[in-house]
Amino acid sequence: MTDTIKPQTVAHPRATWIDPVTGKLLSFKPLMTEMAKKSVVMLGETHDVAEIHRWQLHVAATLYALRPNMMMGFEMFPRRLQPVLDEWVDGRLDTKTFLEKSEWLDVWGFPAEIYLPLFHFCRQQKIRMLALNCYRELVSRIGKLGWDAIPEPERDGLTPAAPATDAYHAHLATYGSLRRPNNATNAPLPDRERFMRAMQTWDRAFACNIVHALDEIPPAAPKPLIIGIIGRGHLEYGHGTPYQLADLGITDTAVLLTSDQPEWQPEPDRKMADAIFRIDMPEPRATRIAMPKNRENKRSQDE
């Protein structure tokens, strides 16, 4: 049996974009012009890396210059907090009050300062912020009990997730930053299935809430570009939220990610993202201040 020959790594200099499939460097302006024509562009993140949030802001600002009809969706906020995001963008809250009313420490818990430039950008440019998440207890309940056990009024506006592919199962089993002892590759099957159901609930929530926002646009009005600020584990290789968006009829999407490595190994047989940007790491990863808490709100308050 002949061993599969892996492509050689290629140099990935700082401040450059690369095609993850071919390893070829990409020109910034044509790439951004192409991205600005999409329906949804998802900017994947590692939540505790401040430099990635700076990159998200820079990409969002570039796309805004090309297509100012824009909304920006955030994994960090459950759907029930949409009125608070609207108040913030409308200029009716100061920063301290916004963080309090949006329950930042309870629903997310990472240092607010690494996200605030994105929030201030949306407020400054009057870009509507979208709460893409569901209430946290729903994820736990679906993970434990399954979708069919959740009464329809308690589904927070979600529809059932499209079944996960074998490739997504395999990817999550080896995705280091998302692994916990009870979902490692050798974990009992029920634990692995529970983890997959939980991940798919998040994937579907982000997709459903993007579609909800697009559906609110009058038919005759031009559709906005939606930027998704979402953890990269929900985006890589198109398995998570992009897959669920396609199931909901939104296929004109793109995923952009970052790398902090000086070399890249092309993957000719699969596509991690549409493009990868090389960052550096000027400071250590942030420390999570508080862990998110479950809330008793079993229904979306804005349905």
N, C-alpha and C positions, 0 to 999 in steps of 0.2 A: 504494500500500500504506500503510495507516494504522499509524503507530508505536504500540507498546504503551505505554500510560500507566502509569507506575509510581506506586503509592500514595505519598502524601506521608509524610515521616518524622513520628514522634510523639515527644514528650518521654518520656524514661525516667529518672525521678529515682533517685538513689541509694537503696538499701535498699527497692526495690520490685520486684515480680514483674510480668512482662508476658506476654501471649499473643502469641507471635511471628507468628501468622497474622493476627490482627485488630488488634494494637497496643493492645488494651485492658489496663488495669492489673487485676491479679488480687488478691483478698484472700488474705492469708497463711493464715489458719486454715482456710477451706474448701479451699484448695489442698492443704495438708498432710493434711487429713482424707481427701481423695480419694487422695492418694499412698499413704497408709498402708494402703489397701485393695488395693493392687496386689500381684502376685507378685514383681516385680523393679522396682526404681527405680534407674536408672543416673545417677550424678552426674558429668557430663563435666568433664574438667580439661585445662588447659594445664600440663604437668608442672612447669615452672619458676616458676609464679606462686604464691607462698605464700598470698596472699589467697584464692585459689580453694580451697586445702586447708582454710583456716579456715571458708569457706562450707560445704564438704562436711561438716565436723564439726558445724556448727550445724544443718544440715538433718538429718543423721543423728541428732543428739540429739533433735530435735523428733519425728522419726518413731519413735524408740525410746520416747519418752514416750507416743505414741499406740498403738504396737504393739511391746511389748518382746520378742516372739518374733521375733528378728532374727538374721541373719548378714550379714557384710560381706565382699565379695569384692574382691580387689586385683589389678589388672593387673601390679603390680610384682614379683610372686613367681611363679616357675614351680611347676608342680604337685608336682615332686619335693620341694619345701621345705614341703609341708603339715605334716609332723610338727613342724617347728620352730615354725610358727605356732601349732599346738596347745599346744606347750610354753609358749610365751609367754603365751597367754591363760590357761593353767592356773596361771600364776604361778611357773613353775619356772626362769625365766631372768631375769637382770637386763637392763637396756637394752643395755649394752655387749655382753654375750654374745649377746643376740638379734640385734643387727646383724651380729655376726661369723658366727654360725651360719646366718643367712639370706643371707649372702654379699652384703650390701647393695651394696657398691661394685662387685662383679663383675656382679650381675644387673640393677642399676638405675643407680646412680651419681649421682643427684641428692642434694643435701644432706639428710641424714636428718632434721634438725630441722624441716623444713617438713612432714614426714609423721608425725613421732612423736606429735603430739597425737591423730591418728586411731588410731594403734596403742595408745596408752595408754587411750583411751576404750574400745576393744574389751576390753582387759585388765581395766580397772576394772569394767566392766559384764558381764563374762564373755560377750561377744558373739563367737561363733566367727568367726575370720578365715579366708577361703578364698583359696587360691592359684589364681588364674584363668589364669595364663599356661602356655605350653608351654616346652620347652627351646629355647633360641634357635637352635641349629643346625637344628632341624626347620623353622623359618621359612625359613632360608637354602636348605635343600635343596629344599623344596617350591617356593620361588620360582624356583630354577634348573632343577629337574628335573621338577616337576609331582607331583601327589598320587600317581599310580599307580606312580611309581618308588620310593616309600617302603614297605619291608616292613611288614606289619601290626604286628608286635611293636615297631616303632620309631615308631609314630604317637602315642604319649603319650596314649592314650585318646581321641583325636579321631576324628570321623567326617568324611567329605568335606563341604566347604562347599557350600551351595546356590549355584548360579551367580550371579555378580554381575549386577545390572541395568545397563542402559545409563546410567541416571541416576547410579549409583555410579561408573562409569568416568568420567563427565563431572565429577562432584564431586571425585574425587581428582586429576584432571588440573589443577584450579584451586585446590586446597587448599594455600595458601601455606606453612603451617607444616610440612607434610609433604613438600614438594617438594624434590627433589635434582636435580642436573644430569641424571642418567640416567633420570628419570621425568617430566621436563617434557613439556608437551603435544607438542612437536616431537621428542621422543626416538624412536628406532627402536621399532617395534612390539614386538619381543621384550623390550626393556627395560621397556616399559609393562606388558606382560603379566606379566613377572616381578614387578614391583612390586605389581600387583593380586593375584597369587597369594599373595605374602607378607602383604599386608594382610588378605586373607581367611583366612589361617591364624590370625592373631591374632584376628580377629573370631570365628571358629569356636571357637578355644580358649576364649575367655572364655564363649561361650555353652554349650559342652559342659561346662565345669567348674561353671557355675551349675546346669545340669541334673543333673550327677552329684550335687551336694550336695542338691538337692531329692529325687532318687531314693533317697537314703539315709534319708529320713524315713519311719518306719513308716506304712503306709496309714491307720491309724486316728488318727494324731497330726496335730495342726494344722500346716499348712505355715507356715514362717517367711517373713517379708518379707526378701528379699535386696537389700542395697544394693550396687551395683557402682561401684567407684572406678576409672574407665576414661578413657583419653584421648578427648577430644571428637571427634577424627577418626574414631573407631570408632562414633560414636553419631549424629552430625548427620544429619538428614533420614531417620532410620530405616534407613539403608543397611547399616550394618555389623553390630554385635552384635545390635541389635534384630531385624534381618532374619534372622539366623541363629537366634536364639531362636525366632522364629515358625516357622521351618522345623523346629525340634525340638519344636514343640507348645506353646510358652510365648508366648502373645499378650497376656496381661494385664500389660503392661510400661509403663514411662514413662521419659522422658529429661528431666532438668533440666540447664540450662546457665547460664553467666554471660555478662555483657557489661560492659565498662568504659566504654562510650560513652554520652553524655548523650541521644542520640536513637536511635530504632529505626525501621527501614523495614519495615513489615508485608509479608508474603509470602502473599497470599491463596490462591495456587495450590499451595503446598507448606508442609510443617510441619517446621521445623528441630528443634523440641523441644516438649514439653508446656508448658513455661514457662521464662522467662529471668529471672534475678535480676541486678540492677545492682549491681556492686561498684565500689570505687575501687582505686587502686594505691598503697598507702602506702610501698612501697619498690621498688627495681628488681627485675627478674626474677633468679632465682637462677642461679648458674653451675654447670653439671654438673661434678662432681669427677672422675669417671672414666666411661669408656664401657663399656657391658656387654660381657662376653666370652662367646664360645661355650664350652660345656662338652662333654666327651666323653660325657656321660650320654645315650645315644641311646634310653634307655627310661625311663619313669617308674618311680621306685623304689617307689612305693606302689600299683602295679597288682596 
